Amino acid sequence: MTPARRNILSGLLWTSPFLIGFAVFLLAPLCMSLYVSFTNYSLLEPPVSVGLDNYEAMAHDPLFWKSVRNTAIYAAACAMFGMTVSVLVAVLLEQRLRGSALVRALVFLPTLIPVVSASIGWMWLYNAQHGLFNAVLGLAGIRGPDWLGDARTAMLSLVLMSAWMVGSYVVICTAALRGVPAALYEAADLDGMGPLARFRNITLPMISPALAFNAVMSIIWGLQVFAVPLIMTRGGPDNATTVLSMYIYSAAFSYGRMGYASALGWFQLLATMVLAAAAWLVLKRFVHERGA
Amino acid sequence: MLSQAPHLRPPSSLPARRSALPRPLLYLLLIAVGIAFALPLVWMASTSIKPESQALSGSVGLLPRLTAAAGQAPLSRTDPDYWRALAAQVRSNYTAVIDSDIADFHLYVRNSLLVALLSVTGMTVSSAIVAYGLARIRWRGSGLVFALVVGTMMIPFTVIMAPQFLLFRSLGWIGSLAPLWVPAWFGGGFSIFLLRQFYMNIPRELDEAARLDGCSHAGVFRHIILPLSLPALAVVALLQFVVSWNDFTGPLVFINHPSQYTVSIGLQMYQTAHGGTPWNLVMVASLLVITPVLLVFALAHRAFVRGAALDGLKE
């Protein structure tokens, strides 16, 4: 056996746990889901082939379109809001202030908190009658909204909460900020560049690869959001927070429409891939290319 | 491109620079940010030590007002009796949850710990092996497998949850904890990715010399790579513990009997069973579920930050 061939065998052997797991737990379910998406399958009886019916039904399903719209709004709002908050916090934490280390830990902590606990904690903050937010607003003489219970504010409330979970984006921004060569700042100081111009002309371009990465991750994450709205609003009120993942879950497990759920799932997979790739291509044009 | 170990450079290496804002204002902002990020947890803790009536009173104080007996004036915080009453209140709230009739948190913790232990072990062992195959063996096809590893991180769980449920049902795993930990024994995208990046930075001369001496891949892995990568393995294990402990969607889809509930699903059941009214007790339960993660974070917070930084350096 040639050494090259022996290496291929060793490589396959060493990576076989992943390859087997990939085939069994990911590829097989994906293929099965593709097949089921062309059938009517209620779990109780064998699947019946229906061609493209499920995909056609999607086009005429107002709740599907509403969930797509909600998901898009949520993902876009979280990405924009999250990026802004994380850059500002990261820059603030790099100002060499006493206590920064503690605040850095506090900012990162929410990303580790179990999603059920975090969601319940925020439901309590948002509670219309007894919640802290409305109690504070009440002290100022303002009657607070029914945050999660009002179709006009429910989505906004979820987006606000998402900004509390930007810890990993802050860490990535921080690493990028610390990677900016100090010589660039020294040159800018010699040129008499002010702090804001320095931020715009040096910091932002230099950390733009990290920002683009964060934005793409944030969009992917936002498009897949599931647990937070499921726990906090159950999609309500009036489906104002029904996102695509939740709609898929209820189609599959509440209504037993596996075929339709699979078609929705494939739509979500393709949409995620296309949007992530598109976001990456668009953002890449704004990313400063680092010289060697 | 990741070419160096992702240690954050200490901030002291930055030159002091003029800021757009005066220092006192920066400190105010720093305090505001700290309060904003800590607030949900602090408020949960505060609610968890209040009597129910106080939790629902709309008062914004962190500590409850307590009376020695019903109808009396509230105790002063300088009075030792206040702190005795507070301790009794805390004990009564926490035991009410721990020994609750509607939720068996002892069982949920046992289930979660079992799942976490099995999935941490499996994830660490398999990811270390797979990462070796990707980082230390030169073979045609390793690039493709690595692309697959990264690609798996992008697949939404909702796409595969229904067919995975059918798969696990046909394997007879529904009704057991197996769906929550068996897949971890085949490695995970992020863990493999993280370890591969770490292995890439170990000088190749080390294993090439060993290979020339007739050492097998298994020998190189055991005697050279594993001892050098203990910190990275610890990061993988810690992250997997948190992922497993926090997992909500997995148990939601694959667990259908209360005897297999994990803490996340048990907590959600506890909250909905109450309809949310005794908020003080619901906060106790939420905090109890957070506690192990907080402990792990307190012990190893550097490791987590390094893991998150690595996540960002992959472009």
Contacts between the chains, C-beta under 8 A, distances in Angstrom:
chain1	res1	chain2	res2	distance
A	4	B	139	7.7
A	4	B	140	7.1
A	7	B	137	5.9
A	7	B	138	6.1
A	7	B	139	4.2
A	7	B	140	7.9
A	8	B	139	4.8
A	8	B	140	5.9
A	8	B	141	6.2
A	10	B	133	7.3
A	10	B	137	5.2
A	10	B	139	6.8
A	10	B	217	5.8
A	11	B	133	5.3
A	11	B	134	7.9
A	11	B	137	4.8
A	11	B	139	3.5
A	11	B	141	6.4
A	11	B	142	5.6
A	11	B	145	7.6
A	12	B	133	7.9
A	12	B	139	7.9
A	12	B	141	7.4
A	13	B	133	7.3
A	14	B	129	5.9
A	14	B	130	6.6
A	14	B	132	5.6
A	14	B	133	2.7
A	14	B	134	8.0
A	14	B	137	6.3
A	14	B	217	6.9
A	15	B	130	5.0
A	15	B	133	4.1
A	15	B	134	6.4
A	15	B	142	7.7
A	15	B	145	5.2
A	17	B	126	4.2
A	17	B	129	6.1
A	17	B	130	5.6
A	17	B	185	7.2
A	17	B	186	5.0
A	17	B	187	5.3
A	18	B	126	7.3
A	18	B	130	4.4
A	18	B	145	7.1
A	18	B	148	7.7
A	18	B	149	6.5
A	18	B	186	6.2
A	18	B	187	4.5
A	18	B	192	6.3
A	19	B	145	6.9
A	20	B	186	6.0
A	21	B	126	7.8
A	21	B	183	6.3
A	21	B	185	7.6
A	21	B	186	2.3
A	21	B	187	6.2
A	22	B	148	6.1
A	22	B	152	6.7
A	22	B	186	7.5
A	24	B	167	7.7
A	24	B	186	7.6
A	25	B	160	7.9
A	25	B	164	6.7
A	25	B	167	7.5
A	25	B	183	4.9
A	25	B	186	6.8
A	26	B	152	6.1
A	26	B	155	6.6
A	26	B	160	6.5
A	28	B	163	7.6
A	28	B	167	6.8
A	29	B	160	4.4
A	29	B	163	3.6
A	29	B	164	4.9
A	29	B	166	7.9
A	29	B	167	5.9
A	30	B	155	7.6
A	30	B	159	7.0
A	30	B	160	6.2
A	30	B	163	7.3
A	32	B	163	4.3
A	32	B	166	6.9
A	32	B	167	7.5
A	33	B	159	6.4
A	33	B	160	6.6
A	33	B	162	6.6
A	33	B	163	4.4
A	36	B	162	7.6
A	36	B	163	6.8
A	43	B	166	7.9
A	89	B	33	5.8
A	92	B	26	6.9
A	92	B	29	5.7
A	92	B	30	6.2
A	92	B	33	6.4
A	93	B	30	7.8
A	94	B	11	6.3
A	94	B	14	7.1
A	95	B	19	6.0
A	95	B	26	5.4
A	95	B	30	7.9
A	96	B	11	6.0
A	96	B	12	8.0
A	96	B	14	7.2
A	96	B	16	7.0
A	97	B	23	7.7
A	97	B	26	5.9
A	97	B	27	6.1
A	97	B	30	5.3
A	99	B	30	6.3
A	99	B	31	8.0
A	99	B	34	7.4
A	100	B	11	7.7
A	100	B	30	6.8
A	102	B	34	6.9
A	103	B	30	5.7
A	103	B	33	5.8
A	103	B	34	4.2
A	103	B	37	7.5
A	105	B	301	5.9
A	106	B	34	5.3
A	106	B	37	4.6
A	106	B	38	4.9
A	107	B	33	7.0
A	107	B	37	5.0
A	108	B	301	7.4
A	108	B	304	7.0
A	108	B	305	6.3
A	108	B	308	7.4
A	109	B	37	7.2
A	109	B	41	7.5
A	109	B	294	7.9
A	109	B	297	6.5
A	110	B	37	6.5
A	110	B	40	7.5
A	111	B	308	7.6
A	112	B	242	5.5
A	112	B	246	7.6
A	112	B	293	5.2
A	112	B	297	5.5
A	112	B	304	6.9
A	113	B	41	7.6
A	113	B	246	7.7
A	113	B	290	5.6
A	113	B	293	6.5
A	114	B	245	6.8
A	114	B	246	4.1
A	114	B	248	7.2
A	114	B	263	7.3
A	114	B	264	5.7
A	114	B	267	7.7
A	114	B	289	5.4
A	114	B	290	6.3
A	114	B	293	6.6
A	115	B	246	6.3
A	115	B	248	5.3
A	115	B	264	7.4
A	116	B	248	5.4
A	116	B	264	4.7
A	116	B	265	7.9
A	116	B	267	5.0
A	116	B	268	5.1
A	116	B	271	7.9
A	116	B	286	7.4
A	116	B	289	6.9
A	117	B	44	7.9
A	117	B	267	6.7
A	117	B	286	4.1
A	117	B	287	7.3
A	117	B	289	5.0
A	117	B	290	4.9
A	118	B	40	7.2
A	120	B	267	7.3
A	120	B	271	5.5
A	120	B	282	6.1
A	120	B	283	7.7
A	120	B	286	4.9
A	121	B	40	4.6
A	121	B	41	7.1
A	121	B	43	7.3
A	121	B	44	4.6
A	121	B	283	7.3
A	121	B	286	6.0
A	122	B	40	6.1
A	123	B	276	7.3
A	124	B	43	7.2
A	124	B	44	6.9
A	124	B	47	6.5
A	124	B	279	5.7
A	124	B	282	7.5
A	124	B	283	6.6
A	125	B	39	7.7
A	125	B	40	6.1
A	125	B	43	6.3
A	127	B	279	7.5
A	129	B	56	7.7
A	129	B	58	7.4
A	130	B	55	7.1
A	130	B	56	4.7
A	130	B	57	7.6
A	130	B	58	5.5
A	130	B	279	7.0
A	132	B	39	7.8
A	132	B	43	5.4
A	132	B	60	6.5
A	134	B	58	7.8
A	135	B	58	4.7
A	135	B	59	7.2
A	135	B	60	5.1
A	136	B	60	6.2
A	138	B	58	6.9
A	139	B	60	7.0
A	164	B	36	7.7
A	164	B	37	6.5
A	164	B	40	6.8
A	167	B	308	7.3
A	168	B	308	4.3
A	168	B	311	6.5
A	168	B	312	7.7
A	171	B	305	5.5
A	171	B	308	4.2
A	171	B	309	5.3
A	171	B	312	7.0
A	172	B	308	6.9
A	172	B	309	6.6
A	172	B	311	6.9
A	172	B	312	3.0
A	172	B	313	7.9
A	174	B	8	6.6
A	174	B	309	7.7
A	175	B	6	6.8
A	175	B	8	5.7
A	175	B	309	4.6
A	175	B	312	6.2
A	175	B	313	6.9
A	176	B	312	7.5
A	178	B	8	6.0
A	178	B	9	4.5
A	178	B	11	7.1
A	178	B	13	7.7
A	178	B	14	7.2
A	179	B	9	7.4
A	182	B	13	7.6
A	182	B	14	6.6
A	182	B	15	5.5
A	185	B	15	6.6
A	185	B	17	6.2
A	186	B	15	7.0
A	189	B	17	7.4
A	189	B	18	7.9
A	194	B	20	7.7
A	195	B	17	7.7
A	195	B	18	5.7
A	195	B	19	5.8
A	195	B	20	3.8
A	196	B	20	5.4
A	198	B	17	7.9
A	199	B	20	7.3
A	209	B	315	6.0
A	210	B	312	5.8
A	212	B	315	7.6
A	213	B	312	5.8
A	213	B	314	7.7
A	213	B	315	5.0
A	214	B	312	7.2
A	220	B	154	6.4
A	223	B	156	7.4
A	224	B	156	4.4
A	224	B	157	7.2
A	224	B	158	6.9
A	226	B	157	7.4
A	226	B	158	6.3
A	226	B	249	6.2
A	227	B	248	4.9
A	227	B	249	6.0
A	231	B	248	7.8
A	231	B	268	6.2
A	244	B	158	7.6
A	245	B	156	6.9
A	245	B	158	4.2
A	248	B	158	4.8
A	248	B	159	7.9
A	248	B	161	8.0
A	248	B	162	7.7
A	249	B	158	6.5
A	249	B	161	7.3
A	249	B	253	7.8
A	252	B	161	7.2
A	252	B	162	4.3
A	252	B	165	7.8
A	253	B	162	7.8
A	253	B	165	8.0
A	253	B	253	7.1
A	258	B	162	5.6
A	258	B	166	7.7
A	261	B	162	5.2
A	262	B	162	6.2
A	262	B	163	7.2
A	265	B	156	7.6
A	265	B	158	5.9
A	265	B	159	3.9
A	265	B	160	7.5
A	265	B	162	6.8
A	266	B	159	6.8
A	268	B	156	5.6
A	268	B	158	6.2
A	268	B	159	5.9
A	269	B	155	6.8
A	269	B	156	6.2
A	269	B	159	4.6
A	272	B	154	6.9
A	272	B	156	5.9
A	273	B	154	6.9
A	276	B	154	6.9
